[in-house]
Amino acid sequence: MDKQLISRCWSLVILSLLFVLNARGERWLERSGYGLMFHYEAFKNHTPESFNKTVDSFDVTRFADAVAGTRAGHVIFVVGQHWGKYCAPNSVYEKLLGVENGVWTSRRDLILEIGRELQKRDVRLIIYMTARAPMRHYQVIKAMGDTLPSINGKPAGPKVNPMSHPRKVKGFRRSENQAPNPVFLKNWGAVCGEWSRRYGNLVSGWWFDGYKLEMKNAYEDLKKEEFNIDTWVREIRSGNPSAELAFNAGAHPTLSLCTKGRLCPHQTFTSGENHGFYEKLKKGKGKALTPGNFPAPKGVVWHILLPVSDGWGAGEKSRFELVTLKDRIDIINAEGGAVTLDVPIAPDGVIPAGVLGFLQELGRDSAKLKDGKRSY
């Protein structure tokens, strides 16, 4: 064979290998730019009937169109929080609670519908979920097999508010401030796994709240058990093995940006929970929260999450000036990080007009699509 031809063939092989390696190394979240989070809290003070009626009122098409109009690259959507109710069916959860669908879970699969509509618009979906059983209901904590709230190391019992604090109840510890146990991790894995397999590639990531240091510190000991944090994560990724994972222990750069290491060995992006773009000090503000100033561990995508309005899921207008927000996002994107803005939303899926208009203007000024890829 001609030496020149051989050389050309090897060049093609090498280029092909580099293409594959680059494709594998590319992380969608690094080029997502900015996204929106929705604390969909249609779970409070409802009967099963009113809860399902509320979830049924959500206009998915209008919601997805609104998101697309902001040029956001991803959405974090709350399937359920510590109220114990979920806006999607889950037969494992229902069986553990001993109830039919429609009582603690909605009859409508809102997450499935949102995932399909966002996918049509080239927007990634991340599910918000808790790392522990819903803390507001003792009976739910017990049914899931999670570690029960305690007083001086003994179960507190159902008459003590499971959301209590040691300042009010001496010696009290919430479930999430104690190590989880194998029974719970088996059950929670089955709950998460059912959703994961149903949604498949419609879900590109999971953001887990309440992964406290007690859970982090229990990781190695739990590995000795048949069911542990590894088996729970395996279930989470059963529908999409490449799903990005974040674990959140609180709104502090050390924890939320993992400056002292991952909270969980399986973590692939930082939870990023903060209230502003600067480190909060006792007197004034510190350094800007950027990938350069607060580097994430190797292999973990740098990501920050903060409210765009008055607080988590609250407000009617942006608390930021457009030029300021655009500047902060541009700097973080340029350093390989992503930003998520928590956005208020009504039970029917409507975003307040003042907030939506601001985000649409932000999108027009910040996002451009080049060759089918999002760049900022």
ChimeraX attribute file (.defattr): number of C-alpha atoms within 10 A of each C-alpha:
attribute: neighborCount
match mode: 1-to-1
recipient: residues
	/A:1	5
	/A:2	7
	/A:3	8
	/A:4	9
	/A:5	10
	/A:6	11
	/A:7	11
	/A:8	12
	/A:9	12
	/A:10	12
	/A:11	12
	/A:12	12
	/A:13	12
	/A:14	12
	/A:15	12
	/A:16	12
	/A:17	12
	/A:18	12
	/A:19	12
	/A:20	11
	/A:21	11
	/A:22	11
	/A:23	10
	/A:24	9
	/A:25	10
	/A:26	10
	/A:27	16
	/A:28	16
	/A:29	23
	/A:30	20
	/A:31	18
	/A:32	25
	/A:33	27
	/A:34	29
	/A:35	24
	/A:36	25
	/A:37	26
	/A:38	22
	/A:39	20
	/A:40	23
	/A:41	19
	/A:42	21
	/A:43	24
	/A:44	10
	/A:45	9
	/A:46	13
	/A:47	12
	/A:48	18
	/A:49	11
	/A:50	13
	/A:51	24
	/A:52	21
	/A:53	16
	/A:54	17
	/A:55	23
	/A:56	18
	/A:57	11
	/A:58	16
	/A:59	16
	/A:60	21
	/A:61	15
	/A:62	15
	/A:63	19
	/A:64	22
	/A:65	13
	/A:66	19
	/A:67	23
	/A:68	19
	/A:69	17
	/A:70	22
	/A:71	28
	/A:72	27
	/A:73	27
	/A:74	28
	/A:75	27
	/A:76	24
	/A:77	22
	/A:78	20
	/A:79	21
	/A:80	22
	/A:81	22
	/A:82	19
	/A:83	18
	/A:84	18
	/A:85	23
	/A:86	29
	/A:87	27
	/A:88	21
	/A:89	23
	/A:90	24
	/A:91	16
	/A:92	18
	/A:93	24
	/A:94	17
	/A:95	12
	/A:96	15
	/A:97	17
	/A:98	10
	/A:99	13
	/A:100	15
	/A:101	18
	/A:102	20
	/A:103	18
	/A:104	24
	/A:105	26
	/A:106	23
	/A:107	21
	/A:108	17
	/A:109	17
	/A:110	19
	/A:111	23
	/A:112	17
	/A:113	18
	/A:114	19
	/A:115	25
	/A:116	18
	/A:117	19
	/A:118	23
	/A:119	17
	/A:120	11
	/A:121	15
	/A:122	15
	/A:123	23
	/A:124	23
	/A:125	26
	/A:126	23
	/A:127	22
	/A:128	23
	/A:129	23
	/A:130	23
	/A:131	22
	/A:132	24
	/A:133	30
	/A:134	24
	/A:135	24
	/A:136	16
	/A:137	17
	/A:138	22
	/A:139	17
	/A:140	19
	/A:141	22
	/A:142	17
	/A:143	17
	/A:144	21
	/A:145	20
	/A:146	26
	/A:147	22
	/A:148	25
	/A:149	27
	/A:150	19
	/A:151	17
	/A:152	10
	/A:153	12
	/A:154	12
	/A:155	14
	/A:156	19
	/A:157	14
	/A:158	13
	/A:159	7
	/A:160	15
	/A:161	16
	/A:162	23
	/A:163	15
	/A:164	15
	/A:165	13
	/A:166	11
	/A:167	8
	/A:168	8
	/A:169	12
	/A:170	11
	/A:171	14
	/A:172	23
	/A:173	23
	/A:174	19
	/A:175	21
	/A:176	24
	/A:177	17
	/A:178	20
	/A:179	17
	/A:180	25
	/A:181	18
	/A:182	21
	/A:183	17
	/A:184	22
	/A:185	26
	/A:186	19
	/A:187	21
	/A:188	24
	/A:189	22
	/A:190	20
	/A:191	21
	/A:192	23
	/A:193	22
	/A:194	19
	/A:195	22
	/A:196	24
	/A:197	16
	/A:198	14
	/A:199	18
	/A:200	17
	/A:201	18
	/A:202	23
	/A:203	27
	/A:204	26
	/A:205	28
	/A:206	24
	/A:207	22
	/A:208	18
	/A:209	20
	/A:210	20
	/A:211	20
	/A:212	20
	/A:213	18
	/A:214	14
	/A:215	22
	/A:216	18
	/A:217	14
	/A:218	16
	/A:219	18
	/A:220	11
	/A:221	9
	/A:222	19
	/A:223	14
	/A:224	10
	/A:225	13
	/A:226	12
	/A:227	18
	/A:228	24
	/A:229	25
	/A:230	18
	/A:231	18
	/A:232	23
	/A:233	18
	/A:234	16
	/A:235	23
	/A:236	25
	/A:237	23
	/A:238	19
	/A:239	22
	/A:240	18
	/A:241	16
	/A:242	14
	/A:243	18
	/A:244	23
	/A:245	24
	/A:246	26
	/A:247	29
	/A:248	26
	/A:249	24
	/A:250	19
	/A:251	16
	/A:252	16
	/A:253	21
	/A:254	15
	/A:255	22
	/A:256	26
	/A:257	32
	/A:258	26
	/A:259	16
	/A:260	13
	/A:261	16
	/A:262	22
	/A:263	25
	/A:264	20
	/A:265	11
	/A:266	16
	/A:267	21
	/A:268	23
	/A:269	29
	/A:270	30
	/A:271	29
	/A:272	28
	/A:273	22
	/A:274	20
	/A:275	17
	/A:276	16
	/A:277	19
	/A:278	15
	/A:279	18
	/A:280	17
	/A:281	9
	/A:282	6
	/A:283	6
	/A:284	8
	/A:285	12
	/A:286	12
	/A:287	12
	/A:288	16
	/A:289	22
	/A:290	26
	/A:291	21
	/A:292	14
	/A:293	11
	/A:294	18
	/A:295	18
	/A:296	25
	/A:297	18
	/A:298	10
	/A:299	11
	/A:300	21
	/A:301	25
	/A:302	30
	/A:303	28
	/A:304	27
	/A:305	24
	/A:306	21
	/A:307	25
	/A:308	28
	/A:309	20
	/A:310	15
	/A:311	14
	/A:312	17
	/A:313	19
	/A:314	17
	/A:315	18
	/A:316	18
	/A:317	19
	/A:318	19
	/A:319	14
	/A:320	14
	/A:321	10
	/A:322	14
	/A:323	10
	/A:324	10
	/A:325	16
	/A:326	15
	/A:327	13
	/A:328	16
	/A:329	22
	/A:330	20
	/A:331	16
	/A:332	23
	/A:333	23
	/A:334	17
	/A:335	14
	/A:336	19
	/A:337	27
	/A:338	30
	/A:339	26
	/A:340	26
	/A:341	21
	/A:342	24
	/A:343	29
	/A:344	28
	/A:345	22
	/A:346	16
	/A:347	17
	/A:348	18
	/A:349	20
	/A:350	16
	/A:351	20
	/A:352	16
	/A:353	11
	/A:354	13
	/A:355	19
	/A:356	21
	/A:357	17
	/A:358	18
	/A:359	25
	/A:360	18
	/A:361	14
	/A:362	18
	/A:363	18
	/A:364	13
	/A:365	14
	/A:366	20
	/A:367	19
	/A:368	14
	/A:369	10
	/A:370	9
	/A:371	7
	/A:372	8
	/A:373	10
	/A:374	17
	/A:375	17
	/A:376	17
